[in-house]
Amino acid sequence: MPSIAERWKVLSGQKKWEGLLDPLDLDLRRYIIHYGEMAQATYDTFNSEQASKYAGSSRYAKDTIFTRVGLDKGNPFKYRVTKYFYATSSTKLPDAFILKSWSREAWSKESNWIGFAAVATDEGKAALGRRDIVIAWRGTVMTLEWSNDFEFELVSAPDIFGAKSDVKVHLGWHSLYTSDDPRSPFNKASARNQVLTEVRRLVEQYKNEEISLTITGHSLGAAVGTLSAVDIVANGYNKPKGMPNKNLYVLRMRNATDVVLTYPMIGYSEVGEELRIDTSKSNYLKKPGTVKTIHALESYLHGVAGTHGSKGPFKLEVKRDISLVNKHLDCLKDDYCVPDAWWCDKHKGMVQLEDGAWELRDHEKDDF
């Protein structure tokens, strides 16, 4: 896709997406879907089966994740994952944020897998126009179920914004981002320190090339990703040592009927430029939809593929299989005969042994 390679700076927000959002530019559609699929990968590999001793981890190893989640075939944007990130919290959070295994042999009692760092390969660099570094943050397992058990308290964040700043952020998001736990081999360093260390390493490694740093996430992942992006730029991690700082551009997407985006209701400000979509216009999806189906990332990517602006109809402009919308939920109309929630490991990871017994094998071993 030479046009994306040539236009990547504009597509990344160099001109704040002026003239590209309504109606949505074709290259920008593909660009957004590409990074959205990186965020979707964090859902597709996350082990949410609490009966598993690996609940809360990634099912797939770094070397196989993109193949296992279907991002290898037919995709010109090639990356390799360089680091997995883990998060814990110093405050009590509902299971939508920190999922815990029921097993006494749980891989971790304190931490969850929260995302990854990836860097474009040489082939990916040619398609993208530069060496792109991606940080992908995982969202919540649930949507609004956790809201009644969660206090939306605001706290200062001098570690990110400096001691003199009066900026305040969500307590839960900040805690997930900055907490460490000496009991956990995965979180002796906070998610924040894991990310900053890896970003600095990759930026230094590729300092003689043209590079970009892209942060992507959905739901909780978008919130923590925003903190992370600001942190990286404010503290100079997005540039080689001794080089001038680079700019930060933020694009957020809003599905017109997504009520999740209205929480918390008081005390918060929206950031960046907004791309508004409306999946209720799609003739492919069940109507009116539910809180979960409207908020789902795959629904958002479907919306990006077909939106024609605030006054236009819905017509798919990007060749993207509509069956993906039913990956984890029941979004598509029954006419399309796509099973609902079809994304799962065979037998939920249960494997039959030579003696006929069955054993749960739902985790690829990997260094962390």
Residue, then its C-alpha position, 0 to 999 in steps of 0.5 A: m500500500p504505497s499511499i500509506a507509506e507515503r502519507w503516514k505522517v498525515l495519517s498519524g495526525q501531523k495536521k490533526w486529521e484535518g479534512l480526513l474524518d468526515p467523510l473518512d479518508l480511505d487510507l485512514r480507514r485502513y490505517i485505523i483498522h490496522y492499529g485497531e486489530m493490534a488492540q483486538a489481538t490483546y482480547d483474542t489472546f487473553n485467557s479469561e477462563q477462571a478454571s484455568k491456572y493461566a487465567g489472566s495471562s496470554r494464551y499465546a507466546k510472543d513469537t506466535i501471537f500474530t499468527r495465532v490471532g489471524l494477523d499474519k495471512g494477507n496482512p502487509f503490515k508485518y511486526r514482531v512482538t518484543k515484550y509482554f507487559y503485566a499489570t497489578s494494582s495497589t487498590k482493590l479492583p473488580d474482576a473486569f480489571i484484574l482477573k484471578s484464577w480459581s486454581r491453587e496453582a495459579w500462574s499469578k495471584e497478583s498480576n494480569w497480562i495487559g499488552f505488548a510492544a511490537v516493532a515493524t519488520d523490514e517488510g512491515k517498514a516498507a509497507l508503513g514507510r518507517r520503522d513503527i513501534v507499537i504499544a498495545w493495551r488490553g481492555t476490560v473483559m466486561t463493560l459496565e458491570w464493574s461500574n457499580d463496584f468502582e469508585f471514580e476517584l481523581v488523583s494527582a499524577p506527578d510521576i507523569f505530569g510533574a510535581k507542579s501539575d494540577v492534572k488529575v487522573h482516574l485512580g483505578w487507571h493510574s493504579l493499574y499503570t503505576s503499581d508494582d508488587p514484590r510478591s509477583p515475578f511479573n510486577k516487580a516493576s510496574a506496567r509503566n516502568q516495563v513500557l518506558t524501559e522497552v520504549r527507550r530500548l527500541v528507540e535507541q536501537y532504531k535511532n538511525e532510522e526514521i521511526s514512529l511510536t504508536i499507542t493503541g487500545h480500546s475501553l480500559g486499554a484506551a484510557v491507560g494507553t492515553l496515560s502511557a502516551v502522555d507519559i512517554v512524550a512528557n518525559g522524553y522517552n519517544k526520542p533518542k537521548g540528546m534529540p529534540n522531543k517529538n509531537l503527540y497526536v491523539l485520535r479517539m473514536r466514538n460510536a454514536t450509541d455507545v453509553v460506555l463512553t459516558y462513564p465516568m460522568i463527572g470531572y473528566s475531559e475528552v482529549g484529542e480529535e474525535l472520529r464519530i461513527d454510527t454502527s446503528k446505520s449498518n444493515y449487517l448488525k442486529k438492532p438496536g444492539t446491546v451495551k456490549t455489542i455496541h461497545a465491542l472493538e470489532s463493532y468499532l472496526h466494522g464501523v470504521a470500514g463502512t462509515h460515510g460521515s455524519k450525513g452519509p449512509f453505511k457502506l463497506e469501503v474496506k474489504r474486511d470479513i464481516s464474520l469478525v464482528n461475531k468473534h466474541l459476541d452476537c452482533l451480526k444478523d442471523d441471515y449471515c449464518v455466522p455463529d456467535a462468539w465463535w472465537c475460542d480454542k478447540h475444546k477450550g484448551m482441553v487436550q486428550l492424552e495417549d491414555g485417553a485422559w483429558e488435560l487442560r493445555d491452554h498456554e504457550k510457554d514464554d519468557f516474560 
